[in-house]
């Protein structure tokens, strides 16, 4: 299973399966620290993402057009600022988001919570991190898959949707107003969806989606058939989606749902098809040794109907 925490926009939907899960039972006294740690990490990652949203939104208000003029990856702006104050404030806001996140605040039981993240994106497959702290570095880093890398894609998609809607009336003023309005609404829905998914993944009593007992699609927007989760997702969307521009909804909503699905799945679900060769679901894909959640590794084709995939899953 791919293990990444990303921001609000991504290009690919995850592929989930019904294999045995790495499930943390909160009713088991010995496992409560792991359950609390994973719950806290989920909460912190979502707060961190929306902290960055606030930083870039505040900066973009000073911009000259509806495009992406405040770069989270570099902390720089691309518009003229006579005051010289916008860029330093933008950089300070990003730094504040980075310093407020502390994923090992409630513990460092990295392997026990399922080894989220990929700590060596230069290597094929998914490489587990050394610790929760090392995993945090992948969340705050500037990479295409991190929140800083992804949020710009979301803004560009909203801008495109507004451009399609405005057509001949596509003035800077009208477009800025459209982008600002729709960005706020989509952010509100994204916050609601994050909450729905976290409640679902932490639920073991079948009240919020029952995702805490399984490793399937129960908490995945657009994939789940669980009535409780669907009710939560629908409620979050019903408050804002009807108010959004249809072109923006069509361009952005699938990306947002896919990204949040991937983020949630990466933290809460790591599959271990056999329960062997390791009691932990963790492993390093590409070292030609099948470990934990890997269905195969390298040329270990005997475990697959065909050749092993590059991400250590069977085709």
C-alpha positions as CSV (number, residue, x, y, z in Angstrom):
1,X,0.0,0.0,0.0
2,X,1.4,3.4,-0.9
3,X,2.1,5.4,2.2
4,X,2.0,9.2,1.7
5,X,0.5,12.1,3.5
6,X,-0.4,14.8,0.9
7,X,-2.2,18.1,0.9
8,X,-5.5,19.1,-0.7
9,X,-5.0,18.3,-4.4
10,X,-3.6,15.2,-6.2
11,X,-3.9,13.7,-9.6
12,X,-4.5,10.0,-8.8
13,X,-7.1,8.0,-6.9
14,X,-5.9,5.4,-4.5
15,X,-6.6,1.7,-5.1
16,X,-7.9,0.0,-2.0
17,X,-8.4,-3.7,-1.3
18,X,-10.0,-5.9,1.2
19,X,-6.8,-7.5,2.5
20,X,-6.2,-8.0,6.2
21,X,-5.6,-4.7,7.9
22,X,-3.2,-3.1,10.4
23,X,-5.9,-2.2,12.8
24,X,-5.3,-0.6,16.2
25,X,-8.0,-1.6,18.7
26,X,-8.6,1.2,21.2
27,X,-10.3,-1.3,23.6
28,X,-7.0,-3.1,24.0
29,X,-5.3,-1.3,26.9
30,X,-1.9,-2.2,25.5
31,X,-2.7,-0.6,22.2
32,X,-4.3,2.7,23.4
33,X,-1.0,4.7,23.1
34,X,-0.8,3.7,19.4
35,X,-4.4,4.6,18.8
36,X,-4.1,8.0,20.5
37,X,-0.9,8.7,18.6
38,X,-2.3,8.0,15.2
39,X,-5.5,10.0,16.1
40,X,-3.3,13.0,17.2
41,X,-1.1,12.8,14.0
42,X,-4.2,12.8,11.8
43,X,-5.5,15.9,13.6
44,X,-2.2,17.7,13.4
45,X,-1.6,17.0,9.7
46,X,-5.0,18.4,8.8
47,X,-4.4,21.5,11.0
48,X,-1.0,22.0,9.4
49,X,-2.5,21.8,5.9
50,X,-5.1,24.4,6.6
51,X,-2.5,26.6,8.4
52,X,-0.7,26.7,5.0
53,X,-4.0,27.4,3.3
54,X,-4.5,30.4,5.5
55,X,-0.9,31.6,4.9
56,X,-1.3,31.5,1.1
57,X,-4.8,32.9,1.1
58,X,-3.7,35.9,3.2
59,X,-0.8,36.5,0.8
60,X,-2.8,36.1,-2.4
61,X,-5.2,38.8,-1.3
62,X,-2.4,41.3,-1.9
63,X,-1.7,39.9,-5.4
64,X,-2.5,41.5,-8.8
65,X,-4.4,38.7,-10.5
66,X,-6.2,35.5,-9.9
67,X,-3.3,33.2,-10.6
68,X,-0.9,31.6,-8.1
69,X,1.3,34.5,-7.0
70,X,2.4,33.3,-3.6
71,X,4.7,30.2,-3.8
72,X,4.5,28.0,-0.7
73,X,7.5,26.0,-1.9
74,X,9.8,28.9,-2.0
75,X,8.0,31.5,0.2
76,X,8.4,34.1,-2.6
77,X,5.8,36.3,-4.3
78,X,5.6,37.1,-8.0
79,X,3.8,40.5,-7.8
80,X,5.1,44.0,-7.1
81,X,4.9,44.9,-3.5
82,X,5.8,48.6,-2.9
83,X,5.6,48.1,0.9
84,X,8.1,45.3,0.9
85,X,6.1,43.7,3.7
86,X,4.1,41.0,2.0
87,X,6.8,38.4,1.3
88,X,8.4,38.5,4.8
89,X,5.0,38.1,6.3
90,X,4.2,35.2,4.0
91,X,7.5,33.5,4.9
92,X,6.9,34.1,8.6
93,X,3.4,32.5,8.3
94,X,4.8,29.4,6.6
95,X,7.5,29.1,9.3
96,X,4.9,29.4,12.0
97,X,2.9,26.5,10.5
98,X,6.1,24.4,10.4
99,X,7.0,25.1,14.0
100,X,3.5,24.4,15.3
101,X,3.4,20.8,14.0
102,X,4.9,18.2,16.5
103,X,3.8,14.7,15.4
104,X,5.7,12.9,18.1
105,X,4.1,15.0,20.9
106,X,2.1,11.9,22.1
107,X,4.7,9.3,21.3
108,X,7.2,7.8,18.8
109,X,5.6,4.4,18.2
110,X,6.3,4.7,14.4
111,X,6.2,1.0,13.5
112,X,3.3,0.3,15.8
113,X,1.0,2.8,13.9
114,X,1.8,1.4,10.5
115,X,4.9,3.3,9.2
116,X,3.2,6.1,7.3
117,X,5.1,8.1,4.7
118,X,7.9,7.5,2.3
119,X,11.2,8.6,3.6
120,X,13.2,7.9,0.4
121,X,11.3,9.1,-2.6
122,X,14.4,8.7,-4.7
123,X,14.2,4.9,-4.3
124,X,11.6,2.7,-6.0
125,X,8.7,1.7,-3.9
126,X,7.9,3.0,-0.4
127,X,10.6,3.3,2.2
128,X,9.6,3.4,5.9
129,X,10.9,6.2,8.0
130,X,13.2,5.9,11.1
131,X,10.7,7.5,13.4
132,X,7.6,9.7,13.7
133,X,9.9,12.7,13.7
134,X,11.4,11.6,10.4
135,X,8.0,11.0,9.0
136,X,7.1,14.6,10.0
137,X,9.9,15.8,7.8
138,X,8.1,14.4,4.8
139,X,5.0,16.3,5.7
140,X,6.7,19.7,6.0
141,X,9.2,19.2,3.1
142,X,8.8,20.8,-0.3
143,X,7.9,17.9,-2.6
144,X,5.3,17.4,-5.3
145,X,3.4,15.2,-2.9
146,X,3.6,17.4,0.2
147,X,1.0,20.0,1.2
148,X,3.3,22.8,0.1
149,X,3.7,21.2,-3.3
150,X,0.0,20.4,-3.7
151,X,-1.8,23.5,-2.6
152,X,-0.6,25.4,-5.6
153,X,-2.2,22.8,-7.9
154,X,-5.6,23.4,-6.2
155,X,-5.4,27.2,-6.7
156,X,-4.5,26.7,-10.3
157,X,-7.5,24.4,-10.9
158,X,-9.9,26.8,-9.3
159,X,-8.5,29.6,-11.4
160,X,-9.1,27.5,-14.6
161,X,-12.7,26.7,-13.5
162,X,-13.4,30.4,-13.0
163,X,-11.9,31.3,-16.4
164,X,-14.2,28.8,-18.1
165,X,-17.2,30.3,-16.4
166,X,-16.5,33.9,-17.0
167,X,-15.7,33.5,-20.7
168,X,-15.9,36.9,-22.3
169,X,-16.4,38.6,-19.0
170,X,-13.0,37.3,-17.7
171,X,-11.6,40.5,-16.2
172,X,-9.0,40.4,-13.5
173,X,-11.5,41.8,-10.9
174,X,-14.2,39.2,-11.8
175,X,-11.8,36.4,-11.8
176,X,-10.2,37.3,-8.5
177,X,-13.6,37.5,-6.9
178,X,-14.6,34.1,-8.4
179,X,-11.3,32.4,-7.2
180,X,-11.5,33.9,-3.7
181,X,-15.2,32.8,-3.2
182,X,-14.7,29.3,-4.5
183,X,-11.4,28.7,-2.7
184,X,-13.1,29.6,0.6
185,X,-16.0,27.3,-0.1
186,X,-13.8,24.4,-1.2
187,X,-11.5,24.8,1.8
188,X,-14.6,24.6,4.1
189,X,-15.7,21.4,2.4
190,X,-12.2,20.0,2.7
191,X,-12.1,20.7,6.4
192,X,-15.4,18.9,6.8
193,X,-14.3,15.9,4.8
194,X,-11.1,15.6,6.8
195,X,-13.2,15.5,10.0
196,X,-15.6,12.9,8.6
197,X,-12.7,10.6,7.5
198,X,-10.9,10.9,10.8
199,X,-14.0,10.2,12.8
200,X,-14.7,7.2,10.5
201,X,-11.2,5.8,10.8
202,X,-11.2,6.1,14.5
203,X,-14.7,4.5,14.9
204,X,-14.9,0.9,16.1
205,X,-18.5,1.0,17.2
206,X,-20.1,1.5,13.7
207,X,-21.4,5.0,14.5
208,X,-19.2,7.1,12.2
209,X,-18.3,4.6,9.5
210,X,-16.6,1.8,11.4
211,X,-13.3,2.4,9.7
212,X,-11.3,1.5,12.8
213,X,-12.0,-2.2,12.4
214,X,-11.2,-2.6,8.7
215,X,-8.9,-1.6,6.0
216,X,-11.3,-1.1,3.2
217,X,-13.1,1.9,1.6
218,X,-15.4,2.7,4.5
219,X,-13.9,6.2,5.0
220,X,-13.1,7.0,1.4
221,X,-15.1,9.8,-0.3
222,X,-16.6,8.6,-3.5
223,X,-15.8,5.0,-2.7
224,X,-17.5,4.3,0.6
225,X,-20.9,2.6,0.8
226,X,-21.2,3.0,4.6
227,X,-24.4,5.0,5.4
228,X,-22.9,6.7,8.4
229,X,-19.8,8.0,6.6
230,X,-21.9,9.0,3.5
231,X,-24.2,11.0,5.7
232,X,-21.3,12.9,7.2
233,X,-19.7,13.5,3.8
234,X,-23.0,14.6,2.2
235,X,-23.6,17.0,5.1
236,X,-20.2,18.6,4.7
237,X,-20.7,19.0,1.0
238,X,-24.3,20.2,1.1
239,X,-23.4,23.3,3.0
240,X,-21.0,24.6,0.4
241,X,-20.9,22.7,-2.9
242,X,-24.3,24.1,-4.2
243,X,-22.8,27.6,-3.7
244,X,-19.8,26.9,-5.8
245,X,-19.3,27.5,-9.5
246,X,-20.2,24.3,-11.4
247,X,-17.0,24.5,-13.5
248,X,-14.9,24.8,-10.4
249,X,-16.7,21.9,-8.8
250,X,-16.0,19.7,-11.9
251,X,-12.4,20.6,-12.1
252,X,-11.4,20.6,-8.4
253,X,-13.7,18.4,-6.4
254,X,-12.4,15.1,-7.7
255,X,-8.8,16.2,-7.0
256,X,-9.6,17.3,-3.5
257,X,-11.4,14.0,-2.7
258,X,-8.6,11.9,-4.2
259,X,-5.9,13.8,-2.2
260,X,-7.7,13.6,1.1
261,X,-8.5,10.0,0.5
262,X,-4.9,9.3,-0.1
263,X,-3.8,11.2,3.0
264,X,-6.2,9.4,5.2
265,X,-5.6,6.0,3.7
266,X,-1.8,6.5,4.0
267,X,-2.0,7.2,7.8
268,X,-4.7,4.7,8.9
269,X,-4.5,1.8,6.5
270,X,-1.5,-0.4,5.7
271,X,-2.3,-3.8,4.4
272,X,-0.6,-7.0,5.4
273,X,-1.9,-9.7,3.0
274,X,-0.6,-12.6,5.0
275,X,0.4,-11.4,8.4
276,X,4.0,-12.6,7.6
277,X,7.0,-12.4,7.4
278,X,6.9,-9.7,10.0
279,X,4.4,-8.9,12.7
280,X,4.6,-5.2,11.8
281,X,3.1,-4.1,8.5
282,X,6.2,-2.0,7.8
283,X,8.7,-2.8,5.0
284,X,11.1,-1.3,2.5
285,X,10.0,-1.8,-1.0
286,X,12.8,-2.6,-3.5
287,X,15.3,-4.3,-1.3
288,X,14.4,-7.7,-2.8
289,X,13.1,-8.9,0.6
290,X,9.4,-9.1,1.2
291,X,8.5,-7.5,4.5
292,X,5.2,-6.7,6.2
293,X,2.7,-5.0,4.0
294,X,4.6,-5.9,0.8
295,X,2.8,-8.5,-1.4
296,X,6.0,-9.1,-3.2
297,X,9.5,-7.6,-3.6
298,X,11.8,-7.6,-6.5
299,X,11.6,-10.8,-8.5
300,X,9.5,-12.6,-5.8
301,X,6.9,-13.6,-8.4
302,X,5.7,-16.7,-6.7
303,X,3.4,-14.6,-4.5
304,X,1.8,-12.9,-7.5
305,X,-0.1,-14.1,-10.6
306,X,2.4,-12.0,-12.6
307,X,5.6,-10.0,-12.2
308,X,5.8,-7.9,-9.0
309,X,4.9,-4.2,-9.4
310,X,7.4,-1.5,-8.6
311,X,5.5,-0.6,-5.5
312,X,5.7,-4.2,-4.2
313,X,2.1,-5.0,-4.9
314,X,0.9,-7.8,-7.1
315,X,-0.6,-6.8,-10.5
